C-alpha cells in the first residue's frame, strides 16, 4: 500500500509540475493590415530574463520564411513579442515556440508553443515574364489565395490549367504554396508574343488586375569567335559563341576535334583538348536550349587555321597526361611525355603563345636545390629541361617517377634523351603553344 501511495504522490507531483510549466496566458493581436502582431505571454510566475531572446523561435509552415521580431518585458512575469513575416508573401500558419525558461521557483521552467495566422489583403505582387512557350506563367500573391476563387474569375488570351506551386521539403515531401499559382497553357504559346491575363476580383476579396507578359523568343546566335569563314585562325583557339539570351545548356561540336563546353549566361565556350591542325578547315555546329526551355535552331559556321608551312613548332598539352608534341607544318615529328608545374600561383606553368629563346647545357638552382641538363628558355625562368638532378648531379628518382603529371616549379620537364633532342633540334624563334 505504501509503495502505491508513494507512486500516486510522485505522479501527482509530476502532473502538477507539467501543468505549471505549460500553464501560461497567451494573447495574440494583429495590429495592422501588414501582418504585424503583438503576442503577450503571462507566465504567472517570475521568470529569469537572461538570454530570453535567443530562446524565442518563430517558424512558418512555408519553407524559407524569415521573421522580424522585438521583445520587451512588462514585468518579471509578462513578456511582449512583436513579430512580422519578412517580405512577401505573408499570412502563413506560424508557430511561436519559447524554449524552457528558468523561473524564480527552483525546478520550474516555463515554455510556450502556440500557432497563429495573420490576415493580409490578397493582391498580385508579380507575374513572371518572359515565360517559356509551354509555360507556366507564375502568378505571385501577397498571401495564400483560394484556387477555387482564382479559377472562377481568372481570364487569359489562351486556354489554360491552373495549378498551385509546390516547395520541396525534407524527406521527399512537398509544401503546397497557395501564394503562387501556375497558369499552364493547354497549347504552346507563340514565341516572342505578348499575352494578356486578367482578374476582375468578383466577390473573392482578391484585388483585380489586368497584366501582360511576354513569351520568350527562340534563342539566336549573335556572334562567334572565330567568325564564320575566318582564315588564319591560330592552332590553339578557344571558340566563343554569344547568344541573345541566357542559355541553360549548349552543345558545340567541331569536326575532328574533342573539347569541353562551358556555359556562362549568354556565352558558351568550346575549349579544345589539343591544337587544331594548321591550314585546315573546321566546321562547327551549335545547338542548345535557353533558360526558358526554348531550343536553338542548329547554327553552323566554319573557319580555317593558319598555315604553318614547313616550320617546326611545339604544343605543350597540360591536360591529365601531360606531353610535348613537336610538329613540322601539319605533321607530328615527335611526341614526348612531360611534366609541367604544380598547381598554385608560384609553381603553375604559364599558358599561351611563346617563342623559343636561348639555351644551355646545364643549370643549377640554389633556390630549389636542383639542377638539370639541356635547358631551352620559354620565357623568363620557365624552361624546357631534363629530369632534375641533386647536388651531385645524380637523377632524383622520385621526381622521375612523376613524369606525366604536374610536378615541377613551372618548367617543362622531359626525359633526358628527349630534352637533348629538343635542345639540338628546336630552333630559336620557334612557336610554342602551352594549354591545359
C-alpha positions in Angstrom: 0.0 0.0 0.0 2.8 2.4 0.9 4.5 1.8 -2.5 1.2 2.5 -4.3 0.7 5.6 -2.2 4.3 6.9 -3.0 3.7 6.2 -6.7 0.5 8.3 -6.6 2.3 11.1 -4.9 5.1 11.1 -7.5 2.6 11.0 -10.4 0.7 13.9 -8.8 3.8 16.0 -8.4 4.9 15.3 -12.0 1.4 16.2 -13.2 1.4 19.5 -11.2 4.9 20.2 -12.5 3.9 19.8 -16.1 0.8 21.9 -15.6 2.7 24.7 -14.0 5.4 24.6 -16.7 2.9 24.8 -19.5 0.2 27.0 -17.9 0.6 30.4 -19.5 -1.7 33.1 -20.6 -1.1 34.0 -24.3 -2.9 36.8 -26.2 -2.2 37.3 -29.9 -3.3 40.6 -31.6 -2.8 41.7 -35.2 -2.0 45.4 -35.0 -2.4 46.4 -38.7 -3.0 45.0 -42.2 0.7 44.5 -42.8 0.6 41.5 -40.5 2.4 42.9 -37.5 1.3 41.0 -34.4 1.8 41.6 -30.7 2.0 38.5 -28.6 1.6 38.9 -24.9 2.7 36.0 -22.7 1.9 35.9 -19.0 4.0 33.2 -17.3 2.1 33.7 -13.9 5.4 33.2 -12.0 8.6 35.4 -12.1 10.9 34.4 -15.0 14.7 34.9 -15.0 15.2 37.2 -18.0 18.7 36.2 -19.1 19.2 35.2 -22.8 15.5 35.0 -23.4 15.5 36.5 -26.9 17.7 33.6 -28.2 15.1 31.1 -27.0 12.1 32.7 -28.9 11.6 30.9 -32.2 9.1 31.8 -34.9 8.6 29.1 -37.6 6.4 29.4 -40.7 4.7 26.4 -42.4 6.2 27.8 -45.6 9.9 26.9 -46.0 12.4 29.7 -46.2 10.3 32.3 -44.4 12.1 34.8 -42.1 10.8 37.0 -39.3 11.5 40.4 -37.8 10.9 40.4 -34.0 11.5 42.5 -30.9 10.7 41.8 -27.3 10.1 43.7 -24.1 9.3 42.8 -20.5 6.3 44.4 -19.0 7.2 42.9 -15.6 9.0 39.8 -14.4 6.0 37.6 -15.3 4.8 39.2 -18.6 6.6 39.2 -21.9 5.6 41.2 -25.1 6.7 40.0 -28.5 6.3 42.0 -31.7 6.6 39.8 -34.8 6.3 40.4 -38.6 6.9 38.0 -41.5 9.7 39.4 -43.6 8.8 40.4 -47.1 6.0 39.0 -49.1 4.1 36.7 -49.2 2.7 36.7 -45.6 -0.2 35.1 -43.8 1.0 31.5 -43.4 0.4 29.5 -40.3 3.2 30.3 -37.9 4.4 28.6 -34.7 5.7 30.5 -31.8 7.9 28.3 -29.6 9.6 29.6 -26.5 12.2 27.2 -25.2 12.1 26.4 -21.4 12.9 29.4 -19.3 14.2 29.2 -15.8 11.8 30.7 -13.2 12.3 32.0 -9.7 10.9 28.7 -8.4 13.6 26.1 -8.2 13.0 23.2 -10.7 10.2 25.0 -12.5 10.7 26.0 -16.2 8.3 27.7 -18.5 7.8 27.0 -22.2 5.3 28.2 -24.8 4.0 26.7 -28.0 1.2 28.4 -29.9 0.1 28.8 -33.5 -1.4 31.8 -35.3 -2.1 33.2 -38.8 -2.4 36.8 -39.8 -4.9 38.2 -42.3 -3.3 40.0 -45.3 -5.1 41.8 -48.2 -4.6 39.5 -51.2 -3.2 41.2 -54.3 -0.9 40.2 -57.2 2.7 41.1 -56.4 4.4 39.7 -59.6 3.8 37.9 -62.9 6.6 36.0 -64.4 7.9 37.4 -67.8 9.2 36.3 -70.1 7.9 32.7 -69.9 8.6 29.5 -71.9 6.1 28.8 -74.7 4.8 25.8 -72.8 4.6 27.8 -69.6 4.0 28.1 -66.8 3.1 31.7 -66.1 3.7 32.2 -62.4 1.3 34.5 -60.5 2.6 35.5 -57.1 0.3 36.9 -54.5 0.8 38.8 -51.2 -0.8 35.9 -49.2 -2.3 32.5 -49.9 -5.4 32.7 -52.1 -8.1 30.2 -52.9 -7.6 28.3 -56.1 -11.3 27.9 -56.5 -11.9 31.7 -56.3 -8.9 32.4 -58.6 -10.0 30.0 -61.3 -13.6 31.4 -61.2 -12.6 34.9 -62.2 -9.2 34.5 -63.9 -9.2 35.1 -67.7 -6.4 34.9 -70.3 -5.8 35.2 -74.1 -5.4 31.4 -74.2 -6.9 28.3 -72.7 -5.1 27.2 -69.5 -5.0 24.9 -66.5 -4.4 26.4 -63.0 -2.2 24.6 -60.5 -0.5 25.6 -57.3 3.2 25.8 -56.9 5.0 23.4 -54.5 8.1 23.8 -52.5 10.3 20.7 -51.7 10.6 19.8 -48.0 12.9 17.3 -46.4 12.2 13.6 -46.7 10.6 13.7 -50.1 7.6 15.8 -49.1 6.2 18.9 -50.8 4.6 22.1 -49.3 1.6 23.4 -51.3 2.2 27.1 -51.7 -1.1 28.8 -52.3 0.5 32.2 -52.7 2.0 31.2 -56.0 -0.1 29.7 -58.9 0.9 28.2 -62.2 -1.1 29.2 -65.3 -0.2 26.4 -67.7 -1.2 26.9 -71.4 -3.1 23.9 -72.9 -1.3 24.6 -76.2 2.2 26.1 -76.7 2.2 29.9 -76.9 3.8 31.8 -79.8 7.5 32.7 -79.0 8.1 36.4 -78.8 4.4 37.4 -78.5 2.7 39.3 -75.7 -0.4 37.8 -74.0 -2.9 39.3 -71.5 -4.1 37.9 -68.3 -6.7 39.5 -66.0 -8.7 39.0 -62.9 -11.9 41.0 -62.1 -12.0 40.1 -58.5 -15.7 39.4 -58.2 -16.6 38.6 -54.6 -13.3 36.8 -53.9 -11.7 39.5 -51.9 -8.6 39.3 -54.2 -7.7 42.7 -55.7 -8.4 42.7 -59.5 -5.6 43.1 -62.1 -5.0 43.3 -65.8 -1.4 42.3 -66.8 0.7 41.5 -69.8 3.5 39.0 -70.1 5.9 38.1 -72.9 6.7 34.6 -74.2 10.5 34.0 -74.6 11.7 34.1 -78.1 13.7 31.4 -79.9 17.4 31.9 -78.9 19.7 33.1 -81.6 23.5 33.2 -82.1 24.6 36.9 -82.3 28.3 36.3 -82.9 31.1 33.8 -82.9 34.9 33.8 -82.5 36.3 32.9 -84.8 33.8 34.5 -87.3 32.1 32.4 -89.9 34.6 31.9 -92.8 37.5 33.4 -90.9 41.0 32.4 -92.1 44.4 32.2 -90.4 43.0 31.2 -87.0 45.8 30.2 -84.6 46.2 26.5 -83.9 45.1 26.7 -80.3 41.9 28.8 -80.1 39.1 28.7 -77.6 35.8 29.0 -79.6 33.3 31.5 -78.3 29.6 31.7 -79.1 27.4 34.6 -78.0 23.6 34.4 -77.8 20.8 36.9 -77.5 19.6 35.4 -74.2 20.9 33.3 -71.3 21.3 29.7 -72.1 20.6 26.6 -69.9 22.6 24.2 -72.0 24.7 24.3 -75.1 26.3 21.7 -77.4 29.3 22.7 -79.6 30.5 20.0 -82.0 33.7 20.6 -84.0 34.8 18.4 -86.9 37.7 16.2 -86.0 38.1 17.8 -82.5 37.0 17.0 -79.0 36.7 19.6 -76.3 34.9 20.9 -73.2 31.9 23.2 -73.3 31.3 25.8 -70.6 28.2 27.9 -70.5 28.0 31.3 -68.7 24.8 33.3 -69.2 24.7 34.4 -72.8 28.1 33.0 -73.7 29.4 29.5 -74.4 33.0 28.4 -74.9 34.5 25.4 -76.5 37.9 24.6 -75.1 39.7 22.1 -77.4 41.6 19.2 -76.0 44.5 19.7 -78.4 45.6 22.1 -81.1 43.8 22.4 -84.4 45.9 21.2 -87.4 47.4 24.1 -89.4 45.9 25.0 -92.8 42.7 23.0 -92.3 39.0 23.9 -92.4 36.9 23.1 -89.4 33.1 23.0 -89.3 31.2 23.9 -86.1 27.6 23.0 -85.1 26.0 24.8 -82.2 22.8 23.6 -80.5 21.2 24.4 -77.2 18.3 25.5 -75.1 17.7 28.8 -73.3 16.9 29.2 -69.6 13.2 29.4 -70.8 13.4 25.9 -72.4 13.3 27.3 -76.0 15.5 25.3 -78.4 18.1 27.0 -80.6 17.8 26.2 -84.3 21.1 24.4 -85.2 23.7 27.0 -86.1 26.7 26.2 -88.3 29.9 28.1 -89.0 33.4 27.3 -90.2 36.9 28.6 -90.0 40.4 27.8 -91.5 43.5 27.6 -89.3 46.8 29.4 -90.1 49.1 27.5 -92.5 52.4 26.8 -90.6 54.3 26.0 -93.8 57.3 23.7 -93.2 58.2 25.3 -89.9 58.9 23.4 -86.6 56.5 24.4 -83.8 55.7 23.0 -80.3 52.5 22.0 -78.5 52.7 21.6 -74.7 49.5 19.8 -73.6 49.0 20.1 -69.8 45.8 18.0 -69.6 45.6 14.8 -67.4 48.5 13.0 -69.2 51.0 15.8 -69.9 53.0 15.7 -73.1 55.0 17.8 -75.6 54.3 17.4 -79.3 56.6 18.7 -82.0 55.2 19.4 -85.4 56.6 20.3 -88.8 53.8 22.1 -90.6 50.8 19.8 -90.0 52.8 16.6 -89.4 53.7 15.3 -85.9 57.5 14.9 -85.7 57.9 13.7 -82.1 55.7 13.1 -79.0 57.3 13.2 -75.5 56.0 12.6 -72.0 56.4 15.7 -69.9 55.6 17.3 -66.5 54.5 20.9 -66.1 54.2 23.0 -63.0 52.3 22.0 -59.9 49.0 23.9 -59.1 49.5 27.3 -57.4 50.5 30.9 -58.3 54.2 30.2 -57.6 54.5 26.9 -59.5 52.0 26.9 -62.4 53.3 26.8 -65.9 52.2 29.9 -67.9 49.7 29.3 -70.7 49.6 30.9 -74.1 51.8 31.6 -77.1 55.6 31.9 -76.8 58.7 31.7 -78.9 61.9 29.8 -78.1 64.7 31.9 -76.6 68.2 31.0 -75.6 69.6 27.6 -74.3 72.3 25.9 -72.4 73.9 22.6 -71.5 73.0 22.6 -67.8 71.9 24.9 -64.9 71.7 24.8 -61.1 69.0 26.5 -59.0 70.1 27.2 -55.4 66.6 28.3 -54.6 65.1 24.8 -55.3 68.3 22.8 -54.6 68.0 21.2 -58.1 69.7 21.3 -61.5 69.1 19.9 -64.9 70.6 19.4 -68.4 69.7 20.7 -71.8 67.7 23.7 -70.9 65.8 25.8 -73.5 64.1 29.0 -72.4 60.4 29.6 -73.0 60.2 32.9 -71.1 61.9 34.4 -68.0 62.9 31.5 -65.8 60.5 29.0 -67.4 62.4 26.4 -69.4 62.3 23.0 -71.1 64.9 20.8 -69.4 65.8 17.3 -68.5 64.8 15.4 -65.3 66.1 17.2 -62.2 69.4 16.4 -60.5 70.7 16.7 -56.9 73.8 18.5 -55.9 76.0 15.6 -57.0 74.2 15.7 -60.4 72.5 12.4 -59.8 69.0 11.8 -61.1 66.3 12.4 -58.4 64.4 9.2 -58.8 61.2 10.3 -57.1 60.9 13.2 -59.5 61.5 11.0 -62.5 58.6 8.8 -61.3 56.2 11.8 -61.5 56.7 12.2 -65.3 53.4 12.8 -67.0 51.7 14.6 -64.1 52.2 18.1 -62.6 55.5 18.1 -60.7 57.8 21.0 -61.5 58.2 24.5 -60.2 56.8 25.8 -63.5 59.3 24.5 -66.1 58.5 21.7 -68.6 60.4 18.5 -67.6 61.4 15.9 -70.3 63.2 12.6 -70.2 67.0 13.2 -70.6 67.1 11.8 -74.1 64.0 13.9 -75.1 65.5 17.0 -73.6 68.7 16.5 -75.5 66.8 16.0 -78.8 64.7 19.2 -78.1 67.9 21.2 -77.3 69.5 20.1 -80.5 66.6 20.3 -82.9 64.2 23.1 -81.9 65.5 26.4 -83.3 65.4 29.8 -81.6 62.2 31.7 -82.5 60.1 28.5 -82.9 56.4 28.9 -81.8 55.4 27.3 -78.5 51.8 26.8 -77.6 51.1 25.8 -73.9 47.5 24.9 -73.0 45.6 22.9 -70.4 
